[in-house]
Amino acid sequence: MTVTKPDREPSLLERAAKVYDFNAHARLRGTVVPTPPQVETPPVAPVAAPVVPPVVEVPETGSPKFETPLEETPVAASAPLSEAEPPHEFVDPTFLAIPEELRAPVGDELPDEFYLPDEASDTVRIDRGMLAANGMIVPGAPVGPLAEEFRLIKRQLLITGARIAESGSADKARMILVCSARPGDGKTFCAINLALSIAAERDTEVLLVDADVAKPDVVAQLGLTDGPGLLDALGDTRIDVEDFVIQTDVPHLSILPAGSKTSMDTELLASARTKSVIARLLEANPRRVVIFDSPPALAASPASVLAMRVGQVMLVVRADHTPENELRAAVNLLDGCEHIQLVLNAVSFVQGGARFGSYYGHAS
């Protein structure tokens, strides 16, 4: 029995096949072709059984393409271009093959700066992928256990800072030194996370200073390019230290690199020039909190010198790693600062036990 298909309107692809010669445009790819004229197409009579071009598999990509014989596709009659139109224009033939009804309006493309950093911008982009790979807080990511833990840590430091300011040491109240007894305790890890956490505050700006001048690592951990910084400003009175401050794309967060290495780093940090450089950093932004990532107290002398400049010391203690006698020795070296807070790092949690962040839907 023969079944007759009901009449229907031709599809957009069928209408396009009657207007455009796909193969002819493909042969002209990469050349200058005339802009197709705007002509009215007479109504197309319904077809009972439209011819659908065969599908051929492309071995390289596995995606299909349409193969349309030249003799089966009618070519629209060409109309002369008007004098007001430009004589020639480069047109991508793959764009011509798309019916006008399906073409995106010109000018709707996203700007290039949506994908690429603005070269004219004064900010640099912090590598979020590197932060995630190193287990650090990622700005803009959902709140997790680490972010919640540093919320509690920063709150205590900010409260203590407010009390120091009330006692008459407003400048010292805005400075925090992050230190450890020995290398490997996680002080830089904690300094970066503390800076990211405080930067999330609505009314505070954060400047993270890489003061571990012997083995600086803050800039590398953030995926930034190293350059001149603290030591350069300390060694040359003509330099404005603010010129070396790196503004990042994380709101309220800026970075000051350690700068050029020198064998006189401790002497520079102990000089009167350090006081004026710090005063300049505080004066440049009244909302700024300065966080110094210093060398380990028992491994390098700059830590004890910097401790006399700041209002608080956050001493990182690694669980099952830092001996009690080394902890006491580090506290004694840092006693130039009145307020020393201890942070226990790398604590092992009992499996199944509650941990910060579970309230937000993350695994405990």
Stockholm file with secondary structure:
# STOCKHOLM 1.0

chainA/1-364         MTVTKPDREPSLLERAAKVYDFNAHARLRGTVVPTPPQVETPPVAPVAAPVVPPVVEVPETGSPKFETPLEETPVAASAPLSEAEPPHEFVDPTFLAIPEELRAPVGDELPDEFYLPDEASDTVRIDRGMLAANGMIVPGAPVGPLAEEFRLIKRQLLITGARIAESGSADKARMILVCSARPGDGKTFCAINLALSIAAERDTEVLLVDADVAKPDVVAQLGLTDGPGLLDALGDTRIDVEDFVIQTDVPHLSILPAGSKTSMDTELLASARTKSVIARLLEANPRRVVIFDSPPALAASPASVLAMRVGQVMLVVRADHTPENELRAAVNLLDGCEHIQLVLNAVSFVQGGARFGSYYGHAS
#=GR chainA/1-364 SS CCCCCCCCCCCHHHHHHHHCCHHHHHHTTTSCBCCCCCCCCCCCCCCSSCCCCCEEECTTTCCEEECCCGGGSCCCCCCCCCTTSCSCBCCCHHHHTSCGGGSCCTTCSCCGGGTSCCTTCSEECCCHHHHHHTTCCCTTSCCCHHHHHHHHHHHHHHHHHHHHHHTTCHHHHTEEEEEESSTTSCHHHHHHHHHHHHHTSTTCEEEEEECCCSSCCHHHHTTCCCCCCHHHHHHCTTCCGGGGCEEESSTTEEEECCCSCCTTHHHHHTSHHHHHHHHHHHHHCTTEEEEEECCCTTTCTHHHHHHTTSSEEEEEEETTTSCHHHHHHHHHHTTTSSEEEEEEESCCCCTTCCCTTGGGTCCC
#=GC SS_cons         CCCCCCCCCCCHHHHHHHHCCHHHHHHTTTSCBCCCCCCCCCCCCCCSSCCCCCEEECTTTCCEEECCCGGGSCCCCCCCCCTTSCSCBCCCHHHHTSCGGGSCCTTCSCCGGGTSCCTTCSEECCCHHHHHHTTCCCTTSCCCHHHHHHHHHHHHHHHHHHHHHHTTCHHHHTEEEEEESSTTSCHHHHHHHHHHHHHTSTTCEEEEEECCCSSCCHHHHTTCCCCCCHHHHHHCTTCCGGGGCEEESSTTEEEECCCSCCTTHHHHHTSHHHHHHHHHHHHHCTTEEEEEECCCTTTCTHHHHHHTTSSEEEEEEETTTSCHHHHHHHHHHTTTSSEEEEEEESCCCCTTCCCTTGGGTCCC
//
